[in-house]
Structures are given as C-alpha cells and as structure tokens.
Amino acid sequence: MTFHSKLSMLLVSTVLVAPGVWAQDVVKQKPAGHVNKRDLDGNGVISKSEFMTDAETRFRAKDSNGDGQLSKEERAAAHSQAQQRRAERAARRQQP
C-alpha cells in the first residue's frame, strides 16, 4: 500500500468518524433545560417571538447603563463574564 493510499484512507476515516465524536461532545455540553427555558409556552419549539424575547433579555443584561446601546466597555465586560462562566463550567465538568 502506497503512502498516498494510506493517507487517503486516514483522511476518509477521519471524515466519517469525527462528526459523530464531535456530536457526542456537543450533547454532553448542553444542559437538559437548554431549549426548555427558551420555550416559554412549553410547546417543544422556539418561536421567533420566544427567540426575540430571549435576545432582548440578554441584551438588557449587557446594557449596564440602560441607554439601549452596547458600548465597547459593556461588550468587553460581557465577554469577560462569559469567559468566566465557561471556565467555571469546564472546571465543574472536570470534577469527579
């Protein structure tokens, strides 16, 4: 078997196996209530209205001075808070 044949087989197997592995990681990271807390009427789907309500809530939480705009400082603070939350979740996942 030539080097190119081996390389081709490796690439094909990676393409076929990797999405399943990545999907498993994504499923593990999503909390059970991830969709449910946004599905305000409990019908199992998220409507545009429910999506926009969630987006508005998140925007208001980031708009610390309430002026209806996100300044560079507010965006940086929100980014920093999100990084901290991600680090805390990662640390919890590492605990036995």
Backbone as a printed PyTorch tensor [residue, N CA C, xyz], in Angstrom:
tensor([[[  0.8600,  -1.1810,   0.0000],
         [  0.0000,   0.0000,   0.0000],
         [  0.9000,   1.2360,   0.0000]],

        [[  0.6180,   2.1610,  -0.8940],
         [  1.4540,   3.3450,  -1.0270],
         [  1.1240,   4.3570,   0.0710]],

        [[  2.0260,   5.2860,   0.2250],
         [  1.8260,   6.3470,   1.2180],
         [  0.5430,   7.1170,   0.9270]],

        [[  0.3040,   7.4270,  -0.3410],
         [ -0.8880,   8.1960,  -0.7090],
         [ -2.1670,   7.4170,  -0.4070]],

        [[ -2.1290,   6.0950,  -0.6130],
         [ -3.3050,   5.2680,  -0.3000],
         [ -3.5820,   5.2770,   1.1950]],

        [[ -2.5230,   5.1540,   1.9920],
         [ -2.6780,   5.1650,   3.4450],
         [ -3.2110,   6.5170,   3.9140]],

        [[ -2.6590,   7.5680,   3.3570],
         [ -3.1000,   8.9140,   3.7260],
         [ -4.5620,   9.1210,   3.3510]],

        [[ -4.9540,   8.6670,   2.1750],
         [ -6.3440,   8.7970,   1.7440],
         [ -7.2750,   8.0410,   2.6700]],

        [[ -6.8970,   6.8290,   3.0710],
         [ -7.7300,   6.0380,   3.9770],
         [ -7.8550,   6.7240,   5.3290]],

        [[ -6.7570,   7.3010,   5.8120],
         [ -6.7760,   8.0130,   7.0820],
         [ -7.7120,   9.2160,   7.0140]],

        [[ -7.6330,   9.9760,   5.9370],
         [ -8.4930,  11.1480,   5.7860],
         [ -9.9660,  10.7580,   5.6940]],

        [[-10.2660,   9.7240,   4.9320],
         [-11.6530,   9.2790,   4.7950],
         [-12.1950,   8.8060,   6.1310]],

        [[-11.3980,   8.0250,   6.8670],
         [-11.8770,   7.5270,   8.1610],
         [-12.0710,   8.6700,   9.1450]],

        [[-11.2170,   9.6780,   9.0950],
         [-11.3630,  10.8380,   9.9710],
         [-12.6490,  11.5920,   9.6570]],

        [[-12.9320,  11.7800,   8.3810],
         [-14.1390,  12.4950,   7.9640],
         [-15.3950,  11.7330,   8.3770]],

        [[-15.3480,  10.4070,   8.3100],
         [-16.5270,   9.6080,   8.6500],
         [-16.7520,   9.4890,  10.1450]],

        [[-15.6760,   9.4440,  10.9300],
         [-15.7930,   9.2200,  12.3700],
         [-15.9030,  10.5260,  13.1470]],

        [[-15.1990,  11.5510,  12.7570],
         [-15.1170,  12.7930,  13.5280],
         [-16.4610,  13.4460,  13.8170]],

        [[-17.3860,  13.5620,  12.8530],
         [-18.6600,  14.2260,  13.1830],
         [-19.4130,  13.5500,  14.3220]],

        [[-19.3880,  12.2360,  14.3790],
         [-20.0470,  11.5270,  15.4740],
         [-19.4210,  11.8330,  16.8090]],

        [[-18.0970,  11.9020,  16.8310],
         [-17.3820,  12.2220,  18.0660],
         [-17.6920,  13.6490,  18.4850]],

        [[-17.6690,  14.5870,  17.5340],
         [-17.9700,  15.9730,  17.8570],
         [-19.4070,  16.1160,  18.3530]],

        [[-20.3260,  15.4140,  17.7300],
         [-21.7250,  15.4960,  18.1450],
         [-21.8900,  15.0100,  19.5810]],

        [[-21.1800,  13.9470,  19.9480],
         [-21.2600,  13.4490,  21.3190],
         [-20.7690,  14.5010,  22.2950]],

        [[-19.6860,  15.2130,  21.9530],
         [-19.1700,  16.2660,  22.8250],
         [-20.1840,  17.3870,  22.9890]],

        [[-20.8470,  17.7690,  21.9030],
         [-21.8320,  18.8440,  21.9670],
         [-22.9920,  18.4390,  22.8600]],

        [[-23.4720,  17.2110,  22.7110],
         [-24.5940,  16.7360,  23.5210],
         [-24.2210,  16.7510,  24.9940]],

        [[-23.0030,  16.3650,  25.3270],
         [-22.5720,  16.3450,  26.7200],
         [-22.5270,  17.7540,  27.3110]],

        [[-22.2240,  18.7490,  26.4810],
         [-22.0520,  20.1020,  26.9920],
         [-23.3670,  20.8470,  27.1730]],

        [[-24.4220,  20.4390,  26.4740],
         [-25.6860,  21.1550,  26.5590],
         [-26.4840,  20.6730,  27.7700]],

        [[-26.8910,  21.5780,  28.6340],
         [-27.7220,  21.1710,  29.7660],
         [-29.0980,  20.7180,  29.2960]],

        [[-29.7350,  19.8740,  30.0900],
         [-31.0310,  19.2990,  29.7130],
         [-32.0720,  20.3820,  29.4400]],

        [[-32.0650,  21.4760,  30.1770],
         [-33.0690,  22.5240,  30.0250],
         [-32.6880,  23.6050,  29.0500]],

        [[-31.6740,  23.3690,  28.2330],
         [-31.1720,  24.4030,  27.3300],
         [-32.2800,  24.9630,  26.4360]],

        [[-33.0590,  24.1100,  25.8120],
         [-34.1400,  24.5880,  24.9450],
         [-35.3580,  24.9430,  25.7790]],

        [[-35.6470,  24.1570,  26.7930],
         [-36.8630,  24.3370,  27.5690],
         [-36.9820,  25.7210,  28.1970]],

        [[-35.8920,  26.3010,  28.6600],
         [-36.0060,  27.6060,  29.3060],
         [-36.3320,  28.7130,  28.3030]],

        [[-36.0790,  28.4750,  27.0280],
         [-36.4160,  29.4570,  25.9980],
         [-37.7960,  29.1970,  25.3940]],

        [[-38.2990,  27.9830,  25.5610],
         [-39.6170,  27.6040,  25.0530],
         [-40.6600,  28.0410,  26.0720]],

        [[-41.0530,  29.3110,  26.0100],
         [-41.8800,  29.9150,  27.0450],
         [-43.2750,  29.3090,  27.1560]],

        [[-43.8440,  28.8630,  26.0310],
         [-45.1860,  28.2840,  26.1020],
         [-45.1680,  26.7610,  26.2310]],

        [[-43.9760,  26.1620,  26.2690],
         [-43.8470,  24.7310,  26.5190],
         [-44.3370,  23.8340,  25.4020]],

        [[-44.3880,  24.3330,  24.1620],
         [-44.8890,  23.5100,  23.0640],
         [-43.8000,  22.7060,  22.3570]],

        [[-42.5620,  22.7780,  22.8440],
         [-41.4730,  21.9830,  22.2800],
         [-40.7060,  22.6510,  21.1620]],

        [[-41.0950,  23.8370,  20.7550],
         [-40.3730,  24.5890,  19.7260],
         [-40.1770,  26.0270,  20.2050]],

        [[-39.2060,  26.6850,  19.6180],
         [-38.9480,  28.0870,  19.9630],
         [-39.4200,  28.9490,  18.8030]],

        [[-40.4180,  29.7650,  19.0600],
         [-40.9530,  30.6600,  18.0280],
         [-40.0340,  31.8810,  17.8900]],

        [[-40.2570,  32.6530,  16.8320],
         [-39.4880,  33.8880,  16.6410],
         [-39.7050,  34.8250,  17.8260]],

        [[-40.9280,  34.8950,  18.3010],
         [-41.2560,  35.7480,  19.4410],
         [-40.4820,  35.3180,  20.6930]],

        [[-40.4520,  34.0090,  20.9490],
         [-39.7130,  33.4980,  22.1140],
         [-38.2160,  33.7660,  21.9550]],

        [[-37.7140,  33.5830,  20.7310],
         [-36.2980,  33.8390,  20.4590],
         [-35.9620,  35.3020,  20.7050]],

        [[-36.8080,  36.1980,  20.2000],
         [-36.5590,  37.6280,  20.3480],
         [-36.6770,  38.0660,  21.8070]],

        [[-37.5920,  37.4620,  22.5640],
         [-37.7200,  37.7740,  23.9860],
         [-36.4330,  37.4100,  24.7110]],

        [[-35.8830,  36.2490,  24.3820],
         [-34.6320,  35.8140,  24.9990],
         [-33.4820,  36.7490,  24.6030]],

        [[-33.4370,  37.1310,  23.3370],
         [-32.3810,  38.0360,  22.8630],
         [-32.4730,  39.3940,  23.5570]],

        [[-33.6910,  39.8960,  23.7040],
         [-33.9040,  41.1950,  24.3760],
         [-33.4580,  41.1180,  25.8400]],

        [[-33.7680,  40.0200,  26.4990],
         [-33.3640,  39.8370,  27.8990],
         [-31.8400,  39.8350,  28.0220]],

        [[-31.1860,  39.0970,  27.1080],
         [-29.7160,  39.0520,  27.1450],
         [-29.1100,  40.4190,  26.8320]],

        [[-29.7070,  41.1550,  25.8910],
         [-29.2140,  42.4930,  25.5500],
         [-29.3110,  43.4160,  26.7600]],

        [[-30.4830,  43.4300,  27.4070],
         [-30.6740,  44.2990,  28.5720],
         [-29.6880,  43.9640,  29.6870]],

        [[-29.3740,  42.6920,  29.8660],
         [-28.4240,  42.2930,  30.9050],
         [-27.0240,  42.8460,  30.6100]],

        [[-26.6910,  42.9950,  29.3500],
         [-25.3680,  43.5050,  28.9600],
         [-25.3190,  45.0290,  28.9290]],

        [[-26.4600,  45.6700,  28.7580],
         [-26.5500,  47.1300,  28.6610],
         [-26.5840,  47.7060,  30.0910]],

        [[-25.4270,  47.7980,  30.7200],
         [-25.3620,  48.1420,  32.1460],
         [-25.8710,  49.5470,  32.4660]],

        [[-25.7490,  50.4950,  31.5370],
         [-26.2380,  51.8450,  31.8310],
         [-27.6510,  52.0910,  31.2850]],

        [[-28.2400,  51.0950,  30.6300],
         [-29.6240,  51.1910,  30.1800],
         [-29.8910,  52.1860,  29.0660]],

        [[-28.8690,  52.5250,  28.2790],
         [-29.0710,  53.5130,  27.2170],
         [-29.5220,  52.8990,  25.8850]],

        [[-29.7330,  51.5890,  25.8640],
         [-30.1890,  50.9360,  24.6400],
         [-29.0910,  50.6750,  23.6340]],

        [[-27.8430,  50.8680,  24.0580],
         [-26.6910,  50.6120,  23.1930],
         [-25.6390,  49.8660,  23.9940]],

        [[-24.8560,  49.0210,  23.2960],
         [-23.7570,  48.3270,  23.9670],
         [-22.4530,  49.0170,  23.5860]],

        [[-21.8520,  49.6530,  24.5680],
         [-20.5810,  50.3300,  24.3340],
         [-19.4580,  49.2920,  24.2600]],

        [[-18.2970,  49.7420,  23.8640],
         [-17.1240,  48.8690,  23.8110],
         [-16.8490,  48.2810,  25.1970]],

        [[-16.9930,  49.0930,  26.2190],
         [-16.7400,  48.6470,  27.5970],
         [-17.7750,  47.6020,  28.0360]],

        [[-19.0430,  47.8300,  27.6790],
         [-20.0990,  46.8630,  28.0420],
         [-19.8820,  45.5330,  27.3200]],

        [[-19.4860,  45.6120,  26.0460],
         [-19.2190,  44.3720,  25.3030],
         [-18.0350,  43.6360,  25.9060]],

        [[-16.9880,  44.3600,  26.2900],
         [-15.8100,  43.7360,  26.8970],
         [-16.1720,  43.0900,  28.2360]],

        [[-16.9910,  43.7700,  29.0260],
         [-17.4120,  43.2190,  30.3160],
         [-18.2490,  41.9600,  30.1160]],

        [[-19.1570,  41.9830,  29.1440],
         [-19.9910,  40.8100,  28.8680],
         [-19.1340,  39.6480,  28.3920]],

        [[-18.1480,  39.9490,  27.5580],
         [-17.2380,  38.9080,  27.0550],
         [-16.4460,  38.2930,  28.2130]],

        [[-15.9570,  39.1350,  29.0970],
         [-15.1950,  38.6640,  30.2490],
         [-16.0560,  37.7820,  31.1600]],

        [[-17.2930,  38.1980,  31.3810],
         [-18.2150,  37.4040,  32.2140],
         [-18.5090,  36.0560,  31.5620]],

        [[-18.6930,  36.0500,  30.2470],
         [-18.9630,  34.8010,  29.5380],
         [-17.7690,  33.8600,  29.6210]],

        [[-16.5620,  34.4030,  29.4930],
         [-15.3550,  33.5750,  29.6200],
         [-15.2680,  32.9690,  31.0180]],

        [[-15.5860,  33.7560,  32.0140],
         [-15.5390,  33.2670,  33.3930],
         [-16.5590,  32.1440,  33.6020]],

        [[-17.7690,  32.3180,  33.0730],
         [-18.7970,  31.2680,  33.2010],
         [-18.3680,  29.9890,  32.4950]],

        [[-17.7610,  30.1290,  31.2980],
         [-17.2870,  28.9440,  30.5750],
         [-16.2010,  28.2280,  31.3600]],

        [[-15.2800,  28.9900,  31.9590],
         [-14.2080,  28.3860,  32.7520],
         [-14.7730,  27.6650,  33.9740]],

        [[-15.7710,  28.2580,  34.6070],
         [-16.3970,  27.6250,  35.7760],
         [-17.1020,  26.3310,  35.3880]],

        [[-17.8130,  26.3420,  34.2320],
         [-18.4750,  25.1090,  33.7720],
         [-17.4560,  24.0340,  33.4330]],

        [[-16.3710,  24.4300,  32.8000],
         [-15.3190,  23.4610,  32.4440],
         [-14.7120,  22.8550,  33.7080]],

        [[-14.5020,  23.6810,  34.7260],
         [-13.9410,  23.1750,  35.9850],
         [-14.9020,  22.1950,  36.6390]],

        [[-16.1920,  22.4910,  36.5980],
         [-17.1890,  21.5770,  37.1830],
         [-17.2170,  20.2400,  36.4460]],

        [[-17.0540,  20.2810,  35.1250],
         [-17.0530,  19.0310,  34.3470],
         [-15.8420,  18.1840,  34.6790]],

        [[-14.7560,  18.8110,  35.0920],
         [-13.5370,  18.0740,  35.4160],
         [-13.6060,  17.4070,  36.7820]],

        [[-14.5260,  17.8540,  37.6160],
         [-14.6570,  17.2760,  38.9580],
         [-15.2910,  15.8940,  38.8470]],

        [[-14.7990,  14.9410,  39.6940],
         [-15.3540,  13.5750,  39.6530],
         [-16.7840,  13.4940,  40.1290]]])
